[in-house]
Amino acid sequence: MAYPDDLAYSKEHEWVRVDGSRATIGITSFAADELGDIVFVELPEVGASLSQFGTFGVVESVKAVSDLYAPVSGEVMDVNEALRTAPELLNSDPFGEGWIAKVELADATEVDSLMDATAYAAETA
């Protein structure tokens, strides 16, 4: 499975795309496939403070309920409201329309502790 090269990945199967001091967070296609049909997403509150690897929400599928773990620390600036009515976006477009939250990075160097696409692909092989 190919993973976008412009993202960083966590062992918990979240991804992060950094753009300056902002980062977009989502779950990987591997996580979405493992979960199966996603039926509900608990989003963080705008203004919430995330800690790297701390939980920030929940994804429910027909198979399981899984916590979401923040790949980076920061303040939530925006959440993907579309997921409230269309949680299946996490299955159909996990790296695009299925993003979960956008944060203002607290420490941009945290991204350095995450995996690149090649390492993540090896981790999930």
C-alpha positions as CSV (number, residue, x, y, z in Angstrom):
1,M,0.0,0.0,0.0
2,A,1.3,3.4,-0.9
3,Y,1.3,6.3,1.6
4,P,1.7,10.0,0.7
5,D,5.3,11.1,1.0
6,D,4.4,14.6,2.3
7,L,3.0,13.2,5.6
8,A,4.5,12.0,8.8
9,Y,3.0,8.9,10.5
10,S,2.6,7.6,14.1
11,K,2.7,4.0,15.3
12,E,-1.0,4.5,16.3
13,H,-1.9,5.0,12.6
14,E,-2.5,8.7,12.5
15,W,-0.9,11.0,9.9
16,V,0.1,14.7,10.1
17,R,0.6,17.2,7.2
18,V,2.6,20.2,8.3
19,D,2.1,23.6,6.6
20,G,4.1,26.3,8.4
21,S,3.0,26.4,12.0
22,R,-0.2,24.5,11.3
23,A,-0.8,20.8,11.0
24,T,-3.6,18.7,9.7
25,I,-4.3,15.4,11.4
26,G,-6.1,12.3,10.1
27,I,-6.0,8.5,10.3
28,T,-4.3,6.4,7.7
29,S,-5.9,4.2,5.1
30,F,-4.4,1.2,7.0
31,A,-6.3,2.2,10.1
32,A,-9.5,2.8,8.1
33,D,-9.2,-0.6,6.4
34,E,-8.6,-2.3,9.7
35,L,-11.6,-0.7,11.4
36,G,-13.9,-1.4,8.5
37,D,-17.0,0.7,7.9
38,I,-16.7,3.8,10.1
39,V,-20.1,4.9,11.5
40,F,-19.2,7.7,14.1
41,V,-16.3,10.1,14.8
42,E,-16.0,12.0,18.1
43,L,-14.1,15.1,17.2
44,P,-12.1,17.3,19.5
45,E,-13.4,20.7,20.5
46,V,-12.0,23.8,18.7
47,G,-9.6,25.4,21.2
48,A,-8.7,22.1,22.9
49,S,-5.1,21.5,23.7
50,L,-3.6,18.3,22.3
51,S,-0.6,16.5,23.7
52,Q,1.6,14.4,21.5
53,F,0.4,10.8,21.7
54,G,-2.5,11.8,24.0
55,T,-6.1,10.8,23.1
56,F,-8.2,13.4,21.3
57,G,-11.2,11.6,20.0
58,V,-12.8,8.3,19.1
59,V,-13.6,6.5,15.9
60,E,-16.4,3.9,16.0
61,S,-16.8,1.3,13.2
62,V,-19.0,-1.7,12.8
63,K,-16.1,-3.8,14.2
64,A,-14.5,-1.7,17.0
65,V,-14.2,1.5,18.9
66,S,-10.7,3.1,18.7
67,D,-9.2,6.1,20.4
68,L,-7.5,8.7,18.3
69,Y,-4.0,9.7,19.4
70,A,-2.5,13.1,18.5
71,P,0.7,12.7,16.5
72,V,1.7,16.2,17.6
73,S,0.9,18.7,20.3
74,G,-1.0,21.9,19.6
75,E,-4.2,23.9,19.9
76,V,-7.2,22.7,17.8
77,M,-8.0,25.5,15.3
78,D,-10.5,23.6,13.2
79,V,-12.3,20.2,13.0
80,N,-13.8,18.5,10.0
81,E,-17.5,19.1,10.6
82,A,-18.4,16.9,7.5
83,L,-17.4,13.8,9.6
84,R,-20.3,14.4,11.9
85,T,-22.8,13.5,9.1
86,A,-20.4,11.5,6.8
87,P,-17.9,9.6,9.0
88,E,-17.4,7.2,6.1
89,L,-15.1,9.9,4.6
90,L,-12.4,8.3,6.8
91,N,-12.8,5.1,4.7
92,S,-13.3,6.7,1.3
93,D,-10.7,9.5,1.4
94,P,-8.5,9.2,4.6
95,F,-5.7,11.4,3.3
96,G,-8.0,14.1,1.8
97,E,-11.6,14.9,2.6
98,G,-11.4,12.6,5.7
99,W,-9.0,14.8,7.7
100,I,-10.0,15.1,11.3
101,A,-8.5,18.3,12.9
102,K,-6.2,21.2,12.2
103,V,-3.9,22.4,14.9
104,E,-1.5,25.2,15.6
105,L,1.7,23.4,16.4
106,A,3.1,23.7,20.0
107,D,6.5,22.3,19.0
108,A,7.2,21.7,15.3
109,T,10.2,19.4,16.2
110,E,7.8,16.7,17.5
111,V,7.2,15.8,13.8
112,D,10.8,14.6,13.7
113,S,9.9,11.7,16.1
114,L,7.3,10.4,13.6
115,M,7.8,8.0,10.7
116,D,8.1,8.9,7.0
117,A,6.0,7.0,4.4
118,T,8.7,4.4,3.8
119,A,9.0,3.5,7.5
120,Y,5.3,3.5,8.0
121,A,4.8,1.2,5.1
122,A,7.4,-1.2,6.6
123,E,5.6,-1.0,10.0
124,T,2.2,-2.0,8.4
125,A,3.5,-4.6,6.0
